[in-house]
Amino acid sequence: MTNSYGYPNNPNEPNLNGNSNVPSGNGAGANPDPRGEGPFSPDDIYQPVDPFRLIVEDLPRRATNIIRSIYGVVGAAAVLAGLALLIVPGKTMRVVAVVLGIYFIVSGAMRAIGALVEPFLPGGWRVLDLLLGTLLVIGGVVIMKDTAFSSEALALVVTITVGIGWIIEGILTLAESWALPRSGWAIAAAILSILAGVIVLVSPVQSTVWLVMFAACALIVLGVVSCVRSFTFGRSK
């Protein structure tokens, strides 16, 4: 084989003419597989690995048992919370209100104390943390003072928030999918989301009951799935 200048090609130099001195195909020059199974490509050598994928087989026994325990505890707690919401929703919401009130009081007190004792905190942040901590403590005391009213108000606020969220999600989905081809299902889902949000805002009290029942059923289903996962996690198929 000759190059563009008419001289023979040197097999030790790269070929600038596009011609190859090495035979191609399935012969000896076609990147033989070191295992002796024939030619292979770079795709056969490199296999991409997801860095976020949990390889269960590589986990030690102790880590597997810990993950199983977490699945079981979370699943049992979810099932119990769902059953409590279905059987005694009023008392369950009161318990949630009490827990929320305690959290507000503790969080507000810690924030206010931190604003007073932190030496390097800027003046503006100090005042803001002090005001926010005071408001949290006041809100927690109000919740603890009348748990029945607080639980009803909490459920109502959550329901209204869900309704507003559904409307915003529907509007955003409608705006994103309107100009896309074959977006009929997305447009229909956006319209349903907007209608559901409007219904929730028009009748928030009745919607609260249905949302509580839906949340209870969802907790039970997710809890059962988590409990089953606690038995199947890490077992070889």
N, C-alpha and C positions, 0 to 999 in steps of 0.2 A: 504494500500500500504506500502511496506517495502523498506528500502534503501539497499545498497549493503552489509551492515553488518548484515542484517536480522532483524533490529529493525524497529518498525513502524515509518513512517514519521511524523514529527511535522508539522502541517499545518501552523504554524507561521514562519517556517524557509524555506529558499530556497531549492528547490529540486535539489540535485546534481546528481540524477539518470536519469534525463531527463523525468521522468514521472510527470504528472500534476495531482494534486488533484482537480483542478477546471474543471468542465465539459466544453467541447469545443463545437463549432458549433454555432447555432443560438439561444442558450438558454440564461439563465441569466448571465453566466460567459463569454460571448463573447464580452466584451467591449461595454456595452450598450450605445446607443446614449442618451445624456442628454435630448434631445427633445422627446425621447420616440418613435423614428422612426426605432429602430432596431440597430444592430451592426454597427460600423464605424471603419475605419482604420486611421492611422496617415495622410495619403494623403488627407482624407476628412477634416481634421482639418486645415492643413497648406496649404495655397494656395500661391505659389510664386508670388511676385509682382515686375514688372520691375521698378527700381527706376528712369529710364529716361522717363517713360511714362507720358505724360501730361494728367491728369484727368480733362477734361473740366468741368464736372459737379461740381467739387470742387472749381473752380475759382470764385472769386467775380465778380460782374457785371462790375465793373470798369475795371478790368484786361481783361475781355473778350472784352469789347469795345475798349480798347487800342490795343489788338492783331488784332481785325478786322480792325482798322484804319491803322495799319502797313501793313496788307495784301493789303488793298485797295490802299494805297499810292505807295507801291512797285510795285503792279500790273499795276497801271496806268502809272507809270514812265517807266516800261518795255515795255508796249504797245507803248507809245509815242516814245521811243528810237528805237524800231523795225520799226515803220512806218517811222521815219526819215531816218533810214538806207536804207529802200527800196525806198523812194521817192527821197531824196536828199543825196545820200551816200557821195558825195564829201564834201559838207558843214558840214555834220555831223562828218566826220572824222577830219575836220579842228577844229570843236568845241572840239572834244576829244583831239586833239593835243594842243589846247590852255589850256584846263584844266590840261593836263599833264605837260605842261610847267610851269604853275603857281604853281602846286604842287612841281615840282622840285626846283623852285626858293625858295619857302617858306620853304620847308623841308631842303634844303641845307643851307639856311641862319640860320635857327634855330640850325642845327647841328654844324655849324661853330661857332656861338655865344656861344653855350653850351660848346664847346671844349675850348674856351678862358676864360670863366668865372667860370667854374666848378673848385672848389679849390682842391678836393680830387681825381681828375682824374689822373691816371698814365701817364707818359710822352709819352709812345708809343701809348696809346689809344687817347691821346690828339692830337698827330700829325695825326693819322689815321682819326679821326673824322674831323679834319680841312681840310685834303686833300679831303675826301669824300664829305664834305659839299661844298667845292669850285668846285669840279667837277659837283655836282648836280646843282649848280647855273649856271655854264657855259652851261651845257646841257639845262637847262630851257631857258636861254637867246637865245641859238641857235634855239630852237624849236619856240619860240615866234617871232624870226626875220623872219622866212620863214615858215609860217604855212602850206602852200600848199605842199611844198616839205617834210616837217616834217610829215604831215599826210600820204603821200604816203610811206615814209620810215617806218613809224610806222606800217602801214598795212603790208608792205613787211616783216618786222622783225617778226611780230606776225605770219604771214603765214609760214615763215621758221621755227620758233620755233615749231609751230604745226606739221609741217612735220617731224622734228627731233624727237618730242615726239611720234608721231605715229610709227616711225621706232623702237625707243627704247622699246616702249610698246609691239610691235609685237615680237621683239627678246626675251624679257623677258617672254612673254606668251608662245612662242614656246619652250623655254628652260625648263619652268616649266611643261608644259603639254605633252612633247614628250614621257616621260616614263610612263605616267599615262594610265590606261586602259580606253577605251571608250572616248578618247579625240579628236575625229575627228573634232567636231565642234570648239573646242578651237584652234586646229591647223589651221583650215580653217580661223578662225577669225584673228589669228596671221599673216597668210600669206597675207590676205587682208589689214591688218593694215600696214604691211611693204610696200606692193605695193602702197597703198595710200600715204604713206610718201615719197616714191621715186618719185611719180608723182608730188606731191606738190613741191619737191625740184627741179625737172627738169623744171617745168613751174610755177614758183612762182607768176608771174604777173596774169596769167589766174586763178590760184588757189585762189588768193586774192579776185577776184570778186565773185567766188562761195562761199568762206568762209564768205564774208560779207553778201551775200544773206542768207546763212544758219544761221548766227548769228541773222540777222533781223527776220527771221521766228521763230527761237527759242525764241527770246525775246517776240514776239507777243503771241505765244502759252503759254509760262510761265506766261506772264502778265495776259492773260485772265483767266488762271487757278487760279492765285492769287486773281484776282478780284472776281471770283465766290466763292472762299474760304472765302473771307471777308464777304460774305452774309450768308454762311452756317456754319461758325465757331460758336460753342457754342449753336447751336440750337438742341433741343431734337428731336430725330428721331421718 
